[in-house]
């Protein structure tokens, strides 16, 4: 079984799925609406939506004959929290590098 974070990052690895999430950040949309900007079939968009849904990044609902998708932000927070640890690591390293470069400049004759 794949852990949740792996599912989230695998879903985010595809540019089409990231674009779909960006569109859903503006509000709910149907499969047809989500497919509009892409040169791929509706079944292909549906497969992308299934991946996003499996990762918990979207939820889907049915109203009459329409099926709409909605962004679920919780998993994005989970991925961001995981990456935040490494952000602090890089910030610390850049701070040390900056201090080192300043020392080198001060030592220049």
N, C-alpha and C positions, 0 to 999 in steps of 0.2 A: 504494500500500500504506500502511495506517495503522500508525504506530509503536505499540509495545507500551504505552507510558504512556497514549496516547490511548485505546486499547482498555480499559485498566484504569479510567480516569476515566469513560469512557462507560458502562461496566458499573456503576460505583458511583453514577452519576447517578440511577438509578431506585430509589425507596424499596422496592419489592417485592424487588428484587435485594439491597439492603442488608439487608433483614429475613431473606432466605434465608441470606445469609452469617452473620448473627448466630446463626441457628439452627444452622448447620453448625459454628460455633465450639464448640458443645456436643458435637458428635460427628457421625458419618455419619448419613445419613437417605435414605430412598427418596423418589421423586417424590410418592407419596401422602402421606407424612408431612410433606413440605415444603409441600404444597398445603393441608393442614388449616386453618391460620388465615386463609386467603385466600378471598375470594368470587370466584375465577376458576377456569377450567377446567384440567384436567390438561395439555392441550396448551399452554395459555398458560404454565403453570409450566415445562414442558419447553423452551419457547422462551427463557424467562429463564435456565434452566440452560445452554442452548447459548451464550448471550451470556457468561455467567460462565466457562464452559469455554473459549471462544475467547480470553478475556482472561487465561486461566491462573489464575483465582481459585479454581477448583474442579477436581477430577478426578472422573471417573465410572468405576465398575467394575460388572461384571455377575457375579452369583453365582446360579446356577440361573435362576429367573425374575425375580429381584429385581435392580434396578439402583440402586445407592446412589451418593450424591455425598459428597465430602469436601472440606473447606476446604484450600486451598493458600495458605500465608501469604507465600510469597516475593514475589509481585507487590504485596501490601500493603506490604511493607517497601520495595519500590522506589518506590511512590507516596509513602510517608511520608518517605523520604530526599529526594525531590524537593521536597516541601512544607517540609521542615526548613529549607532555605535561606531561605525566605520567613518562617518563624517567627523566625529570628534577626533579619531585617530589621525585623519588627514589634516584637520585644523591644527592639532598639536605639532605635527611634522612641519607644516608650512610656517608656523610660528617660530620653530627652532631654526628652520632654513633662513627665514627673514633675519633673525638675530645674527646668524652666522654671516650672512652677506653684509650686514651693517658693520660687523666687526672687521671684515675684510676691507671694506671701503675706508674705514677709519685708519687702518694700518697702512694704506697706500701712501708712499712718499710724495 
